[in-house]
């Protein structure tokens, strides 16, 4: 697992999520959409859970509990992005993490694999939200990784 690539992916994720939040704040009808809000809360919970696991810790029982307040959700996502970046800067990405369940029962995975999953999982759901934004008649921000790169990796 390449730490620098993962860190770039985490920087992109924070930028892309911020672009989505900016749009959602400008169009409160989008932010009030149940599908988008549920997905945002799920993204934050999954990111927090996977980073906690990658540190070798046990996630809190309520880690996936929905957050109703948009302000609290946005703040929690921002904090989780900061935690991810800090973790990537210092983690042993090859450290094996015991996981209690998987497709064939308990298994082990390197911390880097869990962090890659956290990044890819959020990307998937951000794409779903972009599709939902289009269904609701708006144009989502362009947040592709290559766009972030072309803009100078802001």
CORDA-V440907 format. One record per residue. N is the residue number from 1. RES is the residue in one letter. SS is DSSP state (@ for helix, = for strand, . for the rest). PHI is phi as a letter, one per 40 degrees, with the letter a starting at -180 (NA if undefined). NEAR is the number of other ideal C-beta (glycine too) atoms within 12 Angstrom. Layout:
((N	RES	SS	PHI	NEAR) (N	RES	SS	PHI	NEAR))
//
This chain:
((1	X	.	NA	24) (2	X	.	c	14) (3	X	@	c	23) (4	X	@	c	14) (5	X	@	c	18) (6	X	@	c	32) (7	X	@	c	28) (8	X	@	c	21) (9	X	@	c	33) (10	X	@	c	40) (11	X	@	c	28) (12	X	@	c	33) (13	X	@	d	40) (14	X	@	c	32) (15	X	@	c	30) (16	X	@	c	38) (17	X	@	c	37) (18	X	@	c	23) (19	X	@	c	27) (20	X	@	c	38) (21	X	@	c	33) (22	X	@	c	18) (23	X	@	c	29) (24	X	@	c	34) (25	X	@	c	19) (26	X	@	c	17) (27	X	.	b	21) (28	X	@	c	15) (29	X	@	c	18) (30	X	@	c	32) (31	X	@	c	29) (32	X	.	c	17) (33	X	.	c	24) (34	X	@	c	16) (35	X	@	c	21) (36	X	@	c	35) (37	X	@	c	27) (38	X	@	c	22) (39	X	@	c	33) (40	X	@	d	39) (41	X	@	c	31) (42	X	@	c	28) (43	X	@	d	40) (44	X	@	c	40) (45	X	@	c	31) (46	X	@	c	30) (47	X	@	c	44) (48	X	@	c	36) (49	X	@	c	32) (50	X	@	c	36) (51	X	@	c	39) (52	X	@	c	28) (53	X	@	c	33) (54	X	@	c	40) (55	X	.	c	26) (56	X	.	g	21) (57	X	.	b	19) (58	X	.	c	14) (59	X	.	c	25) (60	X	.	c	13) (61	X	.	d	10) (62	X	.	c	12) (63	X	.	d	24) (64	X	.	c	20) (65	X	.	c	18) (66	X	.	c	20) (67	X	.	b	26) (68	X	.	c	15) (69	X	.	c	14) (70	X	@	c	23) (71	X	@	c	15) (72	X	@	c	18) (73	X	@	c	33) (74	X	@	c	26) (75	X	@	c	16) (76	X	@	c	28) (77	X	@	c	36) (78	X	@	c	23) (79	X	@	c	20) (80	X	@	c	36) (81	X	@	c	34) (82	X	@	c	21) (83	X	@	c	29) (84	X	@	c	42) (85	X	@	c	29) (86	X	@	c	18) (87	X	@	c	34) (88	X	@	c	35) (89	X	@	c	18) (90	X	@	b	17) (91	X	.	c	31) (92	X	.	c	19) (93	X	.	c	27) (94	X	.	c	18) (95	X	.	c	22) (96	X	=	c	18) (97	X	=	b	31) (98	X	=	c	20) (99	X	=	b	26) (100	X	.	c	13) (101	X	.	a	11) (102	X	.	a	15) (103	X	.	c	8) (104	X	.	b	7) (105	X	.	h	10) (106	X	.	d	12) (107	X	=	a	16) (108	X	=	b	18) (109	X	=	a	28) (110	X	=	c	25) (111	X	@	d	34) (112	X	@	c	30) (113	X	@	c	26) (114	X	@	c	40) (115	X	@	c	44) (116	X	@	c	30) (117	X	@	c	29) (118	X	@	d	40) (119	X	@	c	40) (120	X	@	c	24) (121	X	@	c	28) (122	X	@	c	39) (123	X	@	c	28) (124	X	@	d	19) (125	X	@	c	31) (126	X	@	c	40) (127	X	@	c	22) (128	X	@	c	24) (129	X	@	c	37) (130	X	@	c	30) (131	X	@	c	19) (132	X	@	c	28) (133	X	@	d	30) (134	X	@	c	17) (135	X	@	d	16) (136	X	.	c	23) (137	X	.	g	12) (138	X	.	b	23) (139	X	.	b	15) (140	X	.	c	29) (141	X	.	c	28) (142	X	.	c	18) (143	X	.	b	30) (144	X	.	c	19) (145	X	@	d	24) (146	X	@	c	13) (147	X	@	c	17) (148	X	@	d	26) (149	X	@	c	17) (150	X	@	c	12) (151	X	.	c	18) (152	X	.	g	9) (153	X	.	f	18) (154	X	.	c	15))
//
